[in-house]
Amino acid sequence: MIKHRLRGLSTILGNQIEPEKIEELKRSKTNIENNLSKILKIIKNEDKGNKTDRNPKRSKQEAELEGLIEDFFSQYQSLYALFDRLTAENGKVVSRRTASLSRSSSGSDYFSSEEVETQRNSTEAEQHHHFTILDPIRVEGNENESEIDLHARAISSRGKEVETEQLRIESRESEAQELRAENAEFQVLLKMKEDQASDLQRKIQDYDQQMNTLTMTAKTPSNQKDEMEAKSALSRDEVLGQMEGLRDQLNVMHQNLESLSDKNKELESQMEYLNQQLVEKGLLERRMREQNEGFAGRVKDLEMELESRSKEKDKLEDELRQKNYEIKQLGDENKSLEDSNEALSSKFNDLKLESDYYEEEKNELELQKERIQKEYSDSLAVIFDQEITIRKQAQTIERLSGEVEESKMWAKKFKLNKQLSEKRIEEIAEEVRGQLEDSIRILYRRIRVAEQLHNENKDGHKEIRERYEQENKMLKEKVVIYEGIEASGFGASKLKPMEVVNVIELATSKLEYAQVSFMSRVSQMTEEVQNVRDWIQQRKEEMKQLKTEVDELNDLLNHKEEKVGKLEAKVSEGREENLNLMKSVTELENKVGMLAERLKEKDEELVNLGETKREAIKQLCFMNDYHRDRCEFLKGLIAKKNTITRTERALTIYM
């Protein structure tokens, strides 16, 4: 049984014992087995000797048996001390593991709290996103920490229970030591009783010798015989009294021997029963040892799995931190892209508004161009009409010139001295022709300028039209005047030559005044035409600038649209990456959940193993108590057998 127990202890605590101590345990194991084999042999020999005959070497065997039992007990105590020390070391190792687990969990919590504090500086959307990802992981970590704390408390409670059991064992060992001291006292008393019995036997032998001497001296003289008879009577009385006392003691000892023999029979039956129980206990201990070995292997496997799980958990936490950092960076990039996208969209909107404004201006300019073209066509029609009227006026002027020549001829007839007037009339006619030709040239120039003008204002055309109408009116008035003069002066020939000359001078003066006004108007028109040209040139340059700006804006818009397309592609890629990251995070969360479930299962298995270990420790304590009681019982039996053998020896010697 001790062999099985040592195997169980070596399997349970083999990983925590040093190799030197393992060798010491092996030596103590071999010594204990040898001592047990010797004790069993001696007990069997004593049983056979009790049944067959009296062995003179029994005292030596009993002394050897006592020495072996004491050695066995000392080795047993050393094993218990080593067991106590190993349980204490095991408790320290468990406390260190729990402390390391708690440190690791506290470290992960501290890192997550620092990460949360750093993430508070970011946007609220990122905080919500990270908290939604990390909250279930933290809850599972807190649950695992609470479960680890519960396991640590259970282990500490088990350690306390083991300590209480150790205290009980120590108290029982102290009781056993007290019983040993009492046993030693009883042995001393037995030795004293044996010494007293040996003294009594010596006295009896002395009295026998005295009786023999008295019988030998019976043949002496009568006086001596009387004296000797008196002395012998006294000595006989004393010897008879002592003999009666010794017989009473012998009867008492015979009764004690009978009771001891009965007790010995009962003890032999109990020994047989105990041997059967020992066999059964050996089988149970073997089963317990096998179970403990299996449990120890499972505990090692579970510890390895726990270490691997903890490493996987650390790796997953590192991956989660890396993913959170990447998500944060992607969020920042996404935010910057969104800001740039918003800025580009605002610029795009501004450019779109500008392009719309320029398109509106372009449409207005096109409408204005169409309107100016219409006005130009209208002005061309007016100019053609004016040309027709000018031609008519030229014809009328030619006709009037002919009439003037005729009038000159008539004036020569009437007035020969009026050559100067004729010359004057000719000069006036030539001037009128030159003025008319100049006006015609100016009109042709105006036509050319009107052909070149594509973008005139309506008000200018109206003014030009009004001016043309005024000029036409003036010319018509002049024609009417000339016609009236012709009709009044030459048709009826009622006027006098002086009146005709006066009328002609008046007409020439009016023509000069009309020419001056006409020239001033023509100069004004040329200035206006030049201004219109300059304005048209400016408008053309502005249109060119606007076209270049519109082209540049279109290029910018195309470039910005390309950038927006690229940014949208990047945003879509970032969204895809975010979706992939979310998928990976969900997968990691699922993995963490699976690992948490597996950790819970392993914790339950550890709890079950702890309960089985607790039951095994209880059974070991019960077995310890049982073997201690057995040792005490065997010591009592040996002491009783020693007393019985000594009493039997005393009786044999006395008999």
ChimeraX attribute file (.defattr): number of C-alpha atoms within 10 A of each C-alpha:
attribute: neighborCount
match mode: 1-to-1
recipient: residues
	/A:1	17
	/A:2	16
	/A:3	15
	/A:4	18
	/A:5	17
	/A:6	17
	/A:7	20
	/A:8	21
	/A:9	16
	/A:10	18
	/A:11	18
	/A:12	20
	/A:13	16
	/A:14	14
	/A:15	10
	/A:16	13
	/A:17	14
	/A:18	10
	/A:19	11
	/A:20	9
	/A:21	11
	/A:22	13
	/A:23	11
	/A:24	12
	/A:25	19
	/A:26	15
	/A:27	12
	/A:28	18
	/A:29	19
	/A:30	13
	/A:31	15
	/A:32	21
	/A:33	16
	/A:34	14
	/A:35	18
	/A:36	17
	/A:37	12
	/A:38	16
	/A:39	21
	/A:40	13
	/A:41	13
	/A:42	17
	/A:43	16
	/A:44	12
	/A:45	15
	/A:46	19
	/A:47	12
	/A:48	13
	/A:49	13
	/A:50	12
	/A:51	9
	/A:52	9
	/A:53	9
	/A:54	13
	/A:55	13
	/A:56	8
	/A:57	8
	/A:58	16
	/A:59	13
	/A:60	10
	/A:61	17
	/A:62	19
	/A:63	12
	/A:64	15
	/A:65	22
	/A:66	16
	/A:67	14
	/A:68	18
	/A:69	20
	/A:70	14
	/A:71	15
	/A:72	21
	/A:73	15
	/A:74	12
	/A:75	17
	/A:76	18
	/A:77	14
	/A:78	14
	/A:79	16
	/A:80	16
	/A:81	14
	/A:82	15
	/A:83	15
	/A:84	15
	/A:85	12
	/A:86	16
	/A:87	17
	/A:88	15
	/A:89	15
	/A:90	15
	/A:91	17
	/A:92	14
	/A:93	13
	/A:94	16
	/A:95	16
	/A:96	13
	/A:97	13
	/A:98	19
	/A:99	15
	/A:100	12
	/A:101	16
	/A:102	18
	/A:103	13
	/A:104	15
	/A:105	19
	/A:106	15
	/A:107	12
	/A:108	17
	/A:109	15
	/A:110	12
	/A:111	13
	/A:112	16
	/A:113	12
	/A:114	12
	/A:115	14
	/A:116	16
	/A:117	11
	/A:118	10
	/A:119	18
	/A:120	12
	/A:121	10
	/A:122	14
	/A:123	13
	/A:124	11
	/A:125	10
	/A:126	18
	/A:127	16
	/A:128	11
	/A:129	13
	/A:130	16
	/A:131	15
	/A:132	11
	/A:133	17
	/A:134	19
	/A:135	11
	/A:136	14
	/A:137	19
	/A:138	15
	/A:139	11
	/A:140	16
	/A:141	19
	/A:142	15
	/A:143	14
	/A:144	18
	/A:145	18
	/A:146	13
	/A:147	16
	/A:148	18
	/A:149	16
	/A:150	13
	/A:151	18
	/A:152	18
	/A:153	14
	/A:154	15
	/A:155	19
	/A:156	16
	/A:157	12
	/A:158	18
	/A:159	19
	/A:160	13
	/A:161	15
	/A:162	19
	/A:163	15
	/A:164	12
	/A:165	15
	/A:166	17
	/A:167	12
	/A:168	14
	/A:169	17
	/A:170	15
	/A:171	12
	/A:172	15
	/A:173	15
	/A:174	12
	/A:175	12
	/A:176	16
	/A:177	12
	/A:178	12
	/A:179	14
	/A:180	15
	/A:181	12
	/A:182	12
	/A:183	15
	/A:184	13
	/A:185	12
	/A:186	14
	/A:187	15
	/A:188	12
	/A:189	12
	/A:190	17
	/A:191	14
	/A:192	12
	/A:193	13
	/A:194	16
	/A:195	12
	/A:196	12
	/A:197	17
	/A:198	15
	/A:199	12
	/A:200	15
	/A:201	16
	/A:202	12
	/A:203	14
	/A:204	17
	/A:205	12
	/A:206	12
	/A:207	16
	/A:208	13
	/A:209	12
	/A:210	14
	/A:211	16
	/A:212	12
	/A:213	11
	/A:214	16
	/A:215	12
	/A:216	10
	/A:217	13
	/A:218	15
	/A:219	10
	/A:220	11
	/A:221	9
	/A:222	11
	/A:223	9
	/A:224	13
	/A:225	16
	/A:226	13
	/A:227	11
	/A:228	18
	/A:229	16
	/A:230	12
	/A:231	13
	/A:232	18
	/A:233	12
	/A:234	12
	/A:235	16
	/A:236	16
	/A:237	12
	/A:238	13
	/A:239	18
	/A:240	12
	/A:241	12
	/A:242	15
	/A:243	14
	/A:244	12
	/A:245	12
	/A:246	16
	/A:247	12
	/A:248	12
	/A:249	12
	/A:250	15
	/A:251	12
	/A:252	12
	/A:253	17
	/A:254	15
	/A:255	12
	/A:256	14
	/A:257	19
	/A:258	12
	/A:259	12
	/A:260	18
	/A:261	14
	/A:262	12
	/A:263	14
	/A:264	18
	/A:265	12
	/A:266	12
	/A:267	16
	/A:268	13
	/A:269	12
	/A:270	12
	/A:271	15
	/A:272	12
	/A:273	12
	/A:274	15
	/A:275	12
	/A:276	12
	/A:277	12
	/A:278	16
	/A:279	13
	/A:280	12
	/A:281	16
	/A:282	17
	/A:283	14
	/A:284	14
	/A:285	23
	/A:286	18
	/A:287	13
	/A:288	20
	/A:289	22
	/A:290	16
	/A:291	15
	/A:292	23
	/A:293	18
	/A:294	14
	/A:295	19
	/A:296	19
	/A:297	14
	/A:298	15
	/A:299	18
	/A:300	14
	/A:301	12
	/A:302	17
	/A:303	14
	/A:304	12
	/A:305	14
	/A:306	17
	/A:307	12
	/A:308	12
	/A:309	17
	/A:310	17
	/A:311	12
	/A:312	14
	/A:313	18
	/A:314	15
	/A:315	12
	/A:316	16
	/A:317	17
	/A:318	13
	/A:319	14
	/A:320	19
	/A:321	16
	/A:322	12
	/A:323	16
	/A:324	21
	/A:325	14
	/A:326	14
	/A:327	20
	/A:328	19
	/A:329	12
	/A:330	17
	/A:331	19
	/A:332	15
	/A:333	14
	/A:334	19
	/A:335	13
	/A:336	12
	/A:337	19
	/A:338	17
	/A:339	12
	/A:340	14
	/A:341	19
	/A:342	12
	/A:343	12
	/A:344	19
	/A:345	17
	/A:346	12
	/A:347	14
	/A:348	19
	/A:349	12
	/A:350	12
	/A:351	18
	/A:352	16
	/A:353	12
	/A:354	14
	/A:355	19
	/A:356	12
	/A:357	12
	/A:358	17
	/A:359	13
	/A:360	12
	/A:361	14
	/A:362	17
	/A:363	12
	/A:364	12
	/A:365	16
	/A:366	13
	/A:367	12
	/A:368	18
	/A:369	18
	/A:370	14
	/A:371	17
	/A:372	21
	/A:373	17
	/A:374	13
	/A:375	20
	/A:376	24
	/A:377	14
	/A:378	13
	/A:379	21
	/A:380	15
	/A:381	12
	/A:382	16
	/A:383	21
	/A:384	13
	/A:385	12
	/A:386	19
	/A:387	16
	/A:388	12
	/A:389	15
	/A:390	20
	/A:391	13
	/A:392	12
	/A:393	20
	/A:394	18
	/A:395	12
	/A:396	15
	/A:397	20
	/A:398	14
	/A:399	12
	/A:400	19
	/A:401	19
	/A:402	12
	/A:403	14
	/A:404	20
	/A:405	16
	/A:406	13
	/A:407	22
	/A:408	21
	/A:409	14
	/A:410	14
	/A:411	21
	/A:412	15
	/A:413	11
	/A:414	14
	/A:415	13
	/A:416	10
	/A:417	11
	/A:418	15
	/A:419	13
	/A:420	9
	/A:421	16
	/A:422	19
	/A:423	12
	/A:424	14
	/A:425	20
	/A:426	16
	/A:427	12
	/A:428	17
	/A:429	20
	/A:430	13
	/A:431	15
	/A:432	18
	/A:433	16
	/A:434	12
	/A:435	18
	/A:436	17
	/A:437	13
	/A:438	14
	/A:439	17
	/A:440	16
	/A:441	12
	/A:442	17
	/A:443	18
	/A:444	14
	/A:445	14
	/A:446	18
	/A:447	17
	/A:448	11
	/A:449	16
	/A:450	21
	/A:451	14
	/A:452	12
	/A:453	18
	/A:454	19
	/A:455	24
	/A:456	21
	/A:457	14
	/A:458	14
	/A:459	9
	/A:460	13
	/A:461	16
	/A:462	13
	/A:463	11
	/A:464	15
	/A:465	15
	/A:466	12
	/A:467	15
	/A:468	15
	/A:469	14
	/A:470	12
	/A:471	17
	/A:472	16
	/A:473	12
	/A:474	14
	/A:475	17
	/A:476	14
	/A:477	12
	/A:478	17
	/A:479	16
	/A:480	13
	/A:481	13
	/A:482	18
	/A:483	14
	/A:484	13
	/A:485	16
	/A:486	18
	/A:487	13
	/A:488	14
	/A:489	18
	/A:490	17
	/A:491	11
	/A:492	9
	/A:493	12
	/A:494	10
	/A:495	14
	/A:496	12
	/A:497	16
	/A:498	12
	/A:499	11
	/A:500	20
	/A:501	19
	/A:502	12
	/A:503	16
	/A:504	18
	/A:505	16
	/A:506	12
	/A:507	16
	/A:508	18
	/A:509	13
	/A:510	13
	/A:511	20
	/A:512	16
	/A:513	12
	/A:514	16
	/A:515	19
	/A:516	13
	/A:517	13
	/A:518	17
	/A:519	16
	/A:520	12
	/A:521	14
	/A:522	19
	/A:523	13
	/A:524	12
	/A:525	16
	/A:526	16
	/A:527	12
	/A:528	14
	/A:529	19
	/A:530	13
	/A:531	12
	/A:532	19
	/A:533	19
	/A:534	12
	/A:535	14
	/A:536	17
	/A:537	14
	/A:538	12
	/A:539	14
	/A:540	13
	/A:541	12
	/A:542	12
	/A:543	15
	/A:544	12
	/A:545	12
	/A:546	17
	/A:547	14
	/A:548	12
	/A:549	14
	/A:550	18
	/A:551	12
	/A:552	12
	/A:553	18
	/A:554	15
	/A:555	12
	/A:556	14
	/A:557	19
	/A:558	12
	/A:559	12
	/A:560	18
	/A:561	15
	/A:562	12
	/A:563	14
	/A:564	19
	/A:565	12
	/A:566	12
	/A:567	18
	/A:568	15
	/A:569	12
	/A:570	14
	/A:571	19
	/A:572	12
	/A:573	12
	/A:574	18
	/A:575	14
	/A:576	12
	/A:577	14
	/A:578	18
	/A:579	12
	/A:580	12
	/A:581	16
	/A:582	15
	/A:583	12
	/A:584	14
	/A:585	18
	/A:586	13
	/A:587	12
	/A:588	17
	/A:589	18
	/A:590	12
	/A:591	14
	/A:592	20
	/A:593	15
	/A:594	12
	/A:595	16
	/A:596	19
	/A:597	13
	/A:598	14
	/A:599	18
	/A:600	15
	/A:601	12
	/A:602	16
	/A:603	18
	/A:604	14
	/A:605	15
	/A:606	17
	/A:607	16
	/A:608	12
	/A:609	17
	/A:610	18
	/A:611	14
	/A:612	15
	/A:613	17
	/A:614	17
	/A:615	12
	/A:616	16
	/A:617	16
	/A:618	15
	/A:619	14
	/A:620	15
	/A:621	17
	/A:622	12
	/A:623	16
	/A:624	16
	/A:625	16
	/A:626	12
	/A:627	15
	/A:628	18
	/A:629	14
	/A:630	13
	/A:631	17
	/A:632	15
	/A:633	13
	/A:634	14
	/A:635	18
	/A:636	15
	/A:637	15
	/A:638	16
	/A:639	19
	/A:640	15
	/A:641	17
	/A:642	18
	/A:643	19
	/A:644	18
	/A:645	17
	/A:646	16
	/A:647	20
	/A:648	15
	/A:649	13
	/A:650	15
	/A:651	14
	/A:652	9
	/A:653	10
	/A:654	13
	/A:655	6
